[in-house]
């Protein structure tokens, strides 16, 4: 694993996802952001091209957002607002994560894409495939007794690391909840490949940039009283991993805000 950064010294945050619109499709929001910008939202799920019973992972739901530079609705914001229910689009942009407590005391969360481009996706086009690609810079969290490498039931080498992606600060200077994720990779056989070695070389607190596929996982866990409760989490199946080094020791605390500080939280 090399110890050299890519051309940019900024952490990566880029996602490409094919989304099928649900609900009412897109719309321009009635209110402006706290910085006075007009914006549009569209809710949808990651479209895989497979029937539900054929999918190996649960669907992920995203709030796709597009922002104007000011209080005037831009052509791109209107384009997102015009996406109709059932329409499928491939969205490129920045990945976001929100977590909040509802008025009824229930903890909720939302995945977001701050869109930079939207392109119509035609499922009938046999030469096109739905997109699911993430390039994100994480911080590794490794306990002293963690063993990153293991083997699958079929004998292939596998590596895993727990990591988080910072969501920056809100308008009040408070850190937003981070996005926690498992970074996984399985080699072709029992021999560790370059990605396996890269994961095993990570130390607690190291920053790294991963390229891969984002998935949601669900299972049944136990609460404090031993009752069955549904659980979920997120993983990225890594294709590549590269170390990331800040230009100075304080740079990690100076990340730009990745999301607009909207008026209030989602209901």
VOPAGU-2260 file (C-alpha; in pm, 1 decimal, decimal comma):
REM VOPAGU-2260
SITE   aa  ch    i         X         Y         Z
SITE  UNK   A    0       0,0       0,0       0,0
SITE  UNK   A    1     143,9     333,7     -99,0
SITE  UNK   A    2     165,6     621,0     148,3
SITE  UNK   A    3     113,9     893,0    -108,2
SITE  UNK   A    4    -199,6    1100,6    -143,9
SITE  UNK   A    5    -385,3    1138,9    -468,8
SITE  UNK   A    6    -363,6    1472,7    -652,7
SITE  UNK   A    7    -606,6    1639,3    -412,1
SITE  UNK   A    8    -527,2    1691,5     -44,4
SITE  UNK   A    9    -897,0    1719,1      33,5
SITE  UNK   A   10   -1091,5    1418,8     163,1
SITE  UNK   A   11   -1308,5    1248,3     -97,7
SITE  UNK   A   12   -1687,3    1257,8     -93,3
SITE  UNK   A   13   -1842,3    1141,4    -418,9
SITE  UNK   A   14   -2126,6     902,4    -492,2
SITE  UNK   A   15   -2303,0     779,1    -805,8
SITE  UNK   A   16   -2634,0     601,2    -753,2
SITE  UNK   A   17   -2926,1     506,6    -975,8
SITE  UNK   A   18   -3242,8     611,6    -793,8
SITE  UNK   A   19   -3609,0     526,2    -853,6
SITE  UNK   A   20   -3832,1     813,0    -737,7
SITE  UNK   A   21   -4111,1     736,6    -492,5
SITE  UNK   A   22   -4390,2     932,7    -325,5
SITE  UNK   A   23   -4470,8    1253,4    -509,2
SITE  UNK   A   24   -4139,8    1259,0    -692,4
SITE  UNK   A   25   -3937,7    1580,0    -679,1
SITE  UNK   A   26   -4050,6    1919,9    -555,9
SITE  UNK   A   27   -3920,4    2269,3    -485,0
SITE  UNK   A   28   -3933,3    2329,0    -110,9
SITE  UNK   A   29   -4150,9    2610,4      20,6
SITE  UNK   A   30   -3879,0    2738,7     253,2
SITE  UNK   A   31   -3522,9    2849,0     184,9
SITE  UNK   A   32   -3213,7    2716,7     357,0
SITE  UNK   A   33   -3074,2    2907,1     654,3
SITE  UNK   A   34   -2833,3    3071,4     407,6
SITE  UNK   A   35   -3120,0    3187,4     184,3
SITE  UNK   A   36   -3092,2    2933,7     -98,3
SITE  UNK   A   37   -3376,6    2773,2    -290,7
SITE  UNK   A   38   -3361,8    2394,0    -310,2
SITE  UNK   A   39   -3547,1    2089,0    -434,0
SITE  UNK   A   40   -3576,8    1738,4    -291,0
SITE  UNK   A   41   -3665,1    1400,2    -435,8
SITE  UNK   A   42   -3698,9    1079,2    -235,0
SITE  UNK   A   43   -3622,2     741,0    -386,0
SITE  UNK   A   44   -3450,0     405,0    -345,0
SITE  UNK   A   45   -3141,9     259,9    -508,2
SITE  UNK   A   46   -3253,8      88,6    -827,5
SITE  UNK   A   47   -3070,9    -238,0    -898,3
SITE  UNK   A   48   -3264,4    -365,2   -1198,9
SITE  UNK   A   49   -3357,8    -679,9   -1006,2
SITE  UNK   A   50   -3690,4    -793,5    -867,2
SITE  UNK   A   51   -3721,9    -760,0    -489,9
SITE  UNK   A   52   -3699,8   -1136,3    -433,4
SITE  UNK   A   53   -3375,5   -1146,2    -636,5
SITE  UNK   A   54   -3196,5    -873,6    -439,7
SITE  UNK   A   55   -2923,6    -984,9    -202,3
SITE  UNK   A   56   -2937,4    -664,2       5,6
SITE  UNK   A   57   -3226,9    -448,6     131,2
SITE  UNK   A   58   -3308,7    -129,4     -55,5
SITE  UNK   A   59   -3151,7     197,3      54,6
SITE  UNK   A   60   -3363,0     511,8      55,6
SITE  UNK   A   61   -3210,6     848,9     -31,0
SITE  UNK   A   62   -3317,4    1211,0     -16,4
SITE  UNK   A   63   -3174,0    1368,2    -331,4
SITE  UNK   A   64   -3124,1    1743,7    -293,2
SITE  UNK   A   65   -3024,2    2019,4    -531,5
SITE  UNK   A   66   -2940,4    2376,5    -426,7
SITE  UNK   A   67   -2947,4    2710,5    -606,1
SITE  UNK   A   68   -2676,8    2969,0    -547,8
SITE  UNK   A   69   -2938,0    3211,2    -412,2
SITE  UNK   A   70   -3313,9    3237,4    -353,2
SITE  UNK   A   71   -3393,6    3193,4    -724,1
SITE  UNK   A   72   -3483,8    2844,5    -843,8
SITE  UNK   A   73   -3207,2    2744,1   -1084,7
SITE  UNK   A   74   -3266,6    2524,5   -1393,0
SITE  UNK   A   75   -3093,9    2230,8   -1221,2
SITE  UNK   A   76   -3306,1    2267,4    -906,3
SITE  UNK   A   77   -3615,6    2271,4   -1127,4
SITE  UNK   A   78   -3487,6    1961,3   -1309,3
SITE  UNK   A   79   -3472,9    1768,9    -981,5
SITE  UNK   A   80   -3814,5    1903,2    -883,0
SITE  UNK   A   81   -3960,7    1776,2   -1211,5
SITE  UNK   A   82   -3858,8    1412,5   -1152,9
SITE  UNK   A   83   -4183,2    1212,8   -1146,7
SITE  UNK   A   84   -4277,8     918,0    -927,0
SITE  UNK   A   85   -4140,6     596,9   -1076,2
SITE  UNK   A   86   -3883,7     776,6   -1291,8
SITE  UNK   A   87   -3531,7     638,1   -1268,8
SITE  UNK   A   88   -3229,3     863,5   -1272,2
SITE  UNK   A   89   -2856,5     827,1   -1210,5
SITE  UNK   A   90   -2745,5    1087,8    -959,6
SITE  UNK   A   91   -2390,1    1212,0    -905,5
SITE  UNK   A   92   -2298,6    1421,4    -604,8
SITE  UNK   A   93   -2188,8    1431,3    -243,8
SITE  UNK   A   94   -2300,2    1176,1      11,8
SITE  UNK   A   95   -2471,0    1291,9     329,2
SITE  UNK   A   96   -2616,0    1136,7     642,7
SITE  UNK   A   97   -2860,0    1282,5     895,0
SITE  UNK   A   98   -2969,8    1144,0    1229,1
SITE  UNK   A   99   -3222,4    1304,8    1461,0
SITE  UNK   A  100   -3482,7    1232,7    1727,4
SITE  UNK   A  101   -3845,7    1282,1    1623,5
SITE  UNK   A  102   -4104,6    1462,4    1833,1
SITE  UNK   A  103   -4224,3    1121,9    1955,3
SITE  UNK   A  104   -3874,5    1039,1    2080,0
SITE  UNK   A  105   -3783,1     792,7    1803,8
SITE  UNK   A  106   -3434,6     809,6    1655,8
SITE  UNK   A  107   -3444,1     846,0    1279,0
SITE  UNK   A  108   -3191,1     877,8    1001,3
SITE  UNK   A  109   -3169,6     966,1     635,0
SITE  UNK   A  110   -2916,0     906,3     360,1
SITE  UNK   A  111   -2873,3    1202,1     126,2
SITE  UNK   A  112   -2715,1    1286,2    -205,7
SITE  UNK   A  113   -2636,4    1652,7    -266,0
SITE  UNK   A  114   -2669,6    1631,1    -642,0
SITE  UNK   A  115   -2429,9    1783,2    -893,2
SITE  UNK   A  116   -2587,5    1608,9   -1194,6
SITE  UNK   A  117   -2893,1    1396,6   -1275,8
SITE  UNK   A  118   -2923,1    1177,7   -1584,3
SITE  UNK   A  119   -3227,8     980,3   -1696,4
SITE  UNK   A  120   -3183,9     602,3   -1671,5
SITE  UNK   A  121   -3361,8     372,6   -1914,1
SITE  UNK   A  122   -3404,1      15,9   -1778,4
SITE  UNK   A  123   -3483,5    -104,3   -2133,3
SITE  UNK   A  124   -3137,4      -8,6   -2255,7
SITE  UNK   A  125   -2954,0    -341,7   -2243,8
SITE  UNK   A  126   -2614,6    -172,8   -2264,3
SITE  UNK   A  127   -2665,5      35,0   -1947,4
SITE  UNK   A  128   -2641,6     -86,2   -1590,5
SITE  UNK   A  129   -2765,1      77,1   -1267,8
SITE  UNK   A  130   -2490,9     262,9   -1082,1
SITE  UNK   A  131   -2373,0     211,6    -725,0
SITE  UNK   A  132   -2033,6     368,0    -665,6
SITE  UNK   A  133   -1893,4     552,4    -364,7
SITE  UNK   A  134   -1555,4     721,1    -317,1
SITE  UNK   A  135   -1533,3     838,3      43,9
SITE  UNK   A  136   -1261,2     923,0     296,1
SITE  UNK   A  137   -1310,2     747,3     631,2
SITE  UNK   A  138   -1134,4     736,5     967,5
SITE  UNK   A  139   -1054,0     384,6    1091,5
SITE  UNK   A  140   -1164,6     266,0    1435,4
SITE  UNK   A  141    -967,9     -41,1    1537,2
SITE  UNK   A  142    -969,2    -192,6    1886,4
SITE  UNK   A  143    -653,4    -357,4    2024,6
SITE  UNK   A  144    -806,7    -706,1    2001,3
SITE  UNK   A  145    -956,3    -659,4    1652,6
SITE  UNK   A  146    -842,5    -908,3    1389,5
SITE  UNK   A  147    -917,5    -748,8    1051,1
SITE  UNK   A  148    -849,9   -1059,5     843,8
SITE  UNK   A  149   -1056,5   -1379,3     841,1
SITE  UNK   A  150   -1176,6   -1639,2     593,1
SITE  UNK   A  151   -1512,3   -1703,1     431,5
SITE  UNK   A  152   -1682,2   -2042,6     448,2
SITE  UNK   A  153   -1546,5   -2115,8     102,4
SITE  UNK   A  154   -1190,1   -2046,1     219,7
SITE  UNK   A  155   -1133,8   -1703,5      63,4
SITE  UNK   A  156    -944,9   -1442,5     261,7
SITE  UNK   A  157   -1156,5   -1154,2     386,2
SITE  UNK   A  158   -1082,6    -828,5     567,2
SITE  UNK   A  159   -1304,3    -585,5     756,5
SITE  UNK   A  160   -1255,8    -252,0     931,3
SITE  UNK   A  161   -1503,0     -29,0    1115,3
SITE  UNK   A  162   -1481,6     337,9    1018,1
SITE  UNK   A  163   -1671,0     665,0    1021,5
SITE  UNK   A  164   -1725,3     947,4     775,6
SITE  UNK   A  165   -1749,4    1296,2     924,5
SITE  UNK   A  166   -2059,2    1500,4     840,6
SITE  UNK   A  167   -1898,5    1823,5     956,1
SITE  UNK   A  168   -2061,8    2083,2    1179,6
SITE  UNK   A  169   -2402,7    2247,4    1175,8
SITE  UNK   A  170   -2474,1    2621,1    1180,0
SITE  UNK   A  171   -2431,7    2626,3    1558,6
SITE  UNK   A  172   -2081,9    2480,6    1541,7
SITE  UNK   A  173   -2192,0    2140,4    1673,1
SITE  UNK   A  174   -2072,2    1822,5    1507,5
SITE  UNK   A  175   -2338,5    1634,9    1316,0
SITE  UNK   A  176   -2365,3    1258,8    1379,2
SITE  UNK   A  177   -2107,5    1074,0    1171,0
SITE  UNK   A  178   -2186,4     799,0     922,5
SITE  UNK   A  179   -2055,9     466,4    1053,4
SITE  UNK   A  180   -1979,8     187,7     811,4
SITE  UNK   A  181   -1800,8    -145,6     772,2
SITE  UNK   A  182   -1541,1    -157,5     496,1
SITE  UNK   A  183   -1520,5    -510,5     354,0
SITE  UNK   A  184   -1329,1    -698,2      87,0
SITE  UNK   A  185   -1304,6   -1063,5     -16,9
SITE  UNK   A  186   -1016,9   -1191,2    -231,5
SITE  UNK   A  187   -1046,7   -1440,7    -516,1
SITE  UNK   A  188    -889,9   -1722,2    -312,6
SITE  UNK   A  189    -717,8   -1788,2      19,9
SITE  UNK   A  190    -431,3   -1552,7     -62,7
SITE  UNK   A  191    -463,9   -1191,0      56,6
SITE  UNK   A  192    -472,5    -942,8    -229,5
SITE  UNK   A  193    -372,7    -576,1    -236,3
SITE  UNK   A  194    -698,9    -454,3     -82,3
SITE  UNK   A  195    -684,3    -713,9     197,1
SITE  UNK   A  196    -330,0    -603,7     279,2
SITE  UNK   A  197    -433,4    -236,3     270,1
SITE  UNK   A  198    -708,1    -298,3     527,0
SITE  UNK   A  199    -474,9    -502,4     747,9
SITE  UNK   A  200    -214,2    -222,8     736,5
SITE  UNK   A  201    -457,6      32,2     879,6
SITE  UNK   A  202    -407,7     150,8    1235,8
SITE  UNK   A  203    -660,9     308,2    1468,0
SITE  UNK   A  204    -718,9     669,8    1368,1
SITE  UNK   A  205    -581,7     633,4    1016,6
SITE  UNK   A  206    -765,0     811,0     735,6
SITE  UNK   A  207    -816,5     628,8     407,7
SITE  UNK   A  208   -1015,8     666,8      87,0
SITE  UNK   A  209   -1224,2     373,3     -30,0
SITE  UNK   A  210   -1383,7     311,9    -368,4
SITE  UNK   A  211   -1661,2      54,4    -380,9
SITE  UNK   A  212   -2027,6     -35,6    -355,4
SITE  UNK   A  213   -2248,9      87,7     -72,0
SITE  UNK   A  214   -2499,8    -161,9      70,6
SITE  UNK   A  215   -2747,1    -180,3     358,7
SITE  UNK   A  216   -2763,5    -485,0     585,7
SITE  UNK   A  217   -3045,0    -591,4     819,1
SITE  UNK   A  218   -3060,0    -847,7    1097,7
SITE  UNK   A  219   -3240,9    -930,3    1422,9
SITE  UNK   A  220   -3061,7    -831,0    1742,6
SITE  UNK   A  221   -3146,4    -810,1    2111,9
SITE  UNK   A  222   -3242,5    -510,5    2324,4
SITE  UNK   A  223   -3143,5    -456,4    2688,9
SITE  UNK   A  224   -3424,4    -687,6    2801,1
SITE  UNK   A  225   -3328,9    -966,7    2564,2
SITE  UNK   A  226   -3615,2    -905,8    2321,1
SITE  UNK   A  227   -3572,5    -943,9    1945,6
SITE  UNK   A  228   -3539,9    -609,2    1769,6
SITE  UNK   A  229   -3463,0    -525,0    1405,1
SITE  UNK   A  230   -3116,0    -383,5    1343,2
SITE  UNK   A  231   -2944,1    -243,6    1038,2
SITE  UNK   A  232   -2611,1    -107,4     926,7
SITE  UNK   A  233   -2413,4      -9,6     617,7
SITE  UNK   A  234   -2109,7    -154,5     445,6
SITE  UNK   A  235   -1891,1     -65,8     151,4
SITE  UNK   A  236   -1754,9    -355,9     -49,5
SITE  UNK   A  237   -1418,5    -212,3    -140,2
SITE  UNK   A  238   -1251,0    -227,2    -479,6
SITE  UNK   A  239    -957,0      -8,5    -379,2
SITE  UNK   A  240    -823,5     149,8     -60,9
SITE  UNK   A  241    -564,5     426,4     -44,8
SITE  UNK   A  242    -424,1     603,5     262,4
SITE  UNK   A  243    -512,9     967,9     310,7
SITE  UNK   A  244    -287,1    1213,1     492,8
SITE  UNK   A  245    -381,1    1566,1     593,3
SITE  UNK   A  246    -143,8    1846,7     498,7
SITE  UNK   A  247    -111,3    1946,4     865,8
SITE  UNK   A  248    -213,9    1807,0    1202,8
SITE  UNK   A  249    -505,2    2049,1    1243,8
SITE  UNK   A  250    -657,2    2001,9     898,9
SITE  UNK   A  251    -879,3    1713,1    1010,3
SITE  UNK   A  252   -1072,9    1952,3    1231,6
SITE  UNK   A  253   -1120,1    2207,9     954,0
SITE  UNK   A  254   -1335,2    2009,3     714,6
SITE  UNK   A  255   -1584,6    2217,9     523,2
SITE  UNK   A  256   -1949,3    2162,8     600,4
SITE  UNK   A  257   -2064,2    1891,5     360,0
SITE  UNK   A  258   -2432,7    1977,8     378,6
SITE  UNK   A  259   -2650,8    2285,0     388,1
SITE  UNK   A  260   -2770,4    2371,5     739,0
SITE  UNK   A  261   -3142,6    2350,4     667,7
SITE  UNK   A  262   -3410,3    2520,6     870,1
SITE  UNK   A  263   -3504,3    2256,7    1129,3
SITE  UNK   A  264   -3479,2    1881,6    1083,5
SITE  UNK   A  265   -3684,8    1639,2     875,7
SITE  UNK   A  266   -4016,4    1548,9    1036,6
